[in-house]
Structures are given as C-alpha cells and as structure tokens.
C-alpha cells in the first residue's frame, strides 16, 4: 500500500496527489477517515459540554454582578436609549470579563470542532468517490487484475 495520506493541521491531506490508489488502499483510508470522524464527533460533544458549562458560569457571574451592583445593564432593542446585543455584550465583557471571555472561547472551540467534523465528513465523501473509481478501474478487463 502506498502511503499517500497524512494527518495535517487541517485534517487529512494527500502527500502524493498523482498516486494511483487500489481498492485496498481506498478501503484503508476510508477506515482511517471513519475513525477520525468518530474522534471528531466525540471532540464536538466534549466542546458542547464545555460551552454549556462556560455559559452556566457566565450566567451565574452575571446574576451575582447584577445583584451586587447598583448599575443597570443596558436594555437591548431598537428604540431610543436602547443598545444592540453587541453593545450589551461589551458592557458585560468589561464588568465580568473572565467569565465572558471563557464563554466566548468555548464557543469558538465548539465551532471549530463542528467545522472539523464537517471537513472530515466531506473527506469521507471524496474518498468514497475515489473508492468507486478505483474499484471500477481495477475491475476493468486488461487494467487491474
């Protein structure tokens, strides 16, 4: 089997793009990608759990701040005197920054994990197509066997 696949920073990448894959090669790579997909889905689940925990910590800190402070949070809306959600978020970011930024970081980690799951799923589909092509080429009389 030719080693034409490596795990890079952005997922699995081809080392040699012009390599001819046999059906056995593509089956091996499909299994690797399937394992990677399972790992990435587990990481996504963990990232979601971490995001929920970070949100809980943020909401508890926000509630504690509002009870302990005489400051009123800005009202979100489109009327005069109201602010956008982004401005309200910035208001909290200044007052309870540790919890706010932990929540923001958890959201980014979860989104990155989700993006990676979709990337691996796409790679699985590409490898399935290559598998079909390899089998067709391999089964063509006079070409493969």
C-alpha positions in Angstrom: 0.0 0.0 0.0 1.3 3.4 -0.9 1.3 6.0 1.9 -0.3 9.0 0.1 -2.2 10.3 3.1 -1.0 12.2 6.2 -2.8 13.9 9.0 -2.1 17.6 8.7 -3.2 20.6 10.7 -6.4 20.9 8.7 -7.3 17.2 8.6 -6.1 14.5 6.3 -4.1 15.6 3.3 -2.7 13.8 0.3 1.1 13.6 0.2 1.2 12.5 -3.5 -1.8 13.8 -5.4 -0.9 11.7 -8.5 -0.7 8.4 -6.7 -2.9 5.6 -8.2 -5.0 4.1 -5.4 -6.1 0.5 -5.4 -9.4 -0.6 -3.9 -7.5 -1.9 -0.9 -5.8 1.5 -0.4 -9.0 3.4 -0.5 -10.6 0.9 1.9 -7.8 1.6 4.4 -8.1 5.3 4.0 -11.9 5.1 4.4 -11.4 3.2 7.7 -8.9 5.9 8.9 -11.3 8.6 8.0 -14.2 6.8 9.7 -12.1 6.6 12.9 -11.2 10.3 12.5 -14.9 11.1 12.1 -15.7 9.2 15.3 -13.0 11.1 17.2 -14.0 14.4 15.8 -17.7 13.8 16.8 -16.6 12.9 20.3 -14.5 16.1 20.5 -17.5 18.1 19.3 -19.6 16.6 22.0 -17.0 17.5 24.6 -16.7 21.0 23.2 -20.5 21.4 23.5 -20.4 20.2 27.1 -17.6 22.7 27.9 -19.6 25.5 26.2 -22.7 24.8 28.3 -20.5 24.8 31.5 -18.9 28.1 30.5 -22.3 29.6 29.8 -23.6 28.5 33.2 -20.6 30.1 34.9 -21.1 33.3 32.9 -24.8 33.5 33.7 -24.1 32.8 37.4 -21.5 35.6 37.4 -23.8 37.9 35.6 -26.6 37.3 38.1 -24.2 37.8 41.0 -22.9 41.0 39.5 -26.4 42.4 38.9 -27.5 41.6 42.4 -24.3 43.1 44.0 -24.1 46.2 41.7 -26.2 49.3 41.5 -25.5 49.5 37.8 -28.4 48.7 35.5 -27.5 46.7 32.4 -28.3 48.4 29.1 -31.6 47.4 27.5 -31.3 45.7 24.2 -33.6 46.9 21.4 -34.0 49.3 18.5 -35.7 52.2 20.4 -34.1 55.4 21.6 -31.9 54.7 24.6 -31.6 51.0 23.8 -28.4 49.3 22.6 -27.5 46.5 20.2 -26.8 43.0 21.6 -23.1 43.5 20.7 -23.0 46.7 22.8 -24.7 44.8 25.7 -22.2 42.0 25.4 -19.4 44.6 25.5 -20.9 46.0 28.7 -20.7 42.6 30.4 -17.3 41.9 28.9 -15.9 44.9 30.8 -17.7 44.0 34.1 -17.3 40.2 34.2 -14.5 39.7 31.7 -13.1 36.4 32.9 -16.4 34.6 32.6 -17.4 36.4 29.4 -14.2 35.6 27.6 -14.2 32.0 28.8 -17.7 31.6 27.2 -16.5 33.3 24.0 -13.5 30.9 23.9 -15.7 27.9 24.5 -18.0 28.9 21.6 -15.0 29.2 19.3 -13.7 25.8 20.3 -17.1 24.3 19.7 -17.5 26.0 16.3 -14.0 24.8 15.3 -14.9 21.2 16.4 -18.1 21.4 14.4 -16.2 22.7 11.3 -13.7 19.9 11.6 -16.5 17.3 11.8 -17.9 18.6 8.5 -14.5 18.7 7.0 -13.9 15.0 7.8 -17.4 14.1 6.5 -16.5 15.8 3.2 -13.2 14.0 3.1 -15.1 10.7 3.6 -17.4 11.5 0.6 -14.4 12.3 -1.5 -12.6 9.1 -0.5 -15.8 7.1 -1.2 -15.8 8.5 -4.8 -12.1 7.6 -5.2 -13.0 4.2 -3.9 -15.7 3.7 -6.5 -13.3 4.9 -9.2 -10.5 2.6 -8.0 -12.8 -0.4 -8.0 -14.1 0.5 -11.5 -10.6 0.9 -12.8 -9.4 -2.2 -11.0 -12.3 -4.3 -12.3 -11.8 -3.2 -15.9 -10.6 -6.1 -18.1 -7.0 -5.7 -19.0 -6.4 -2.8 -16.5 -6.4 -4.0 -12.9 -6.2 -7.7 -12.2 
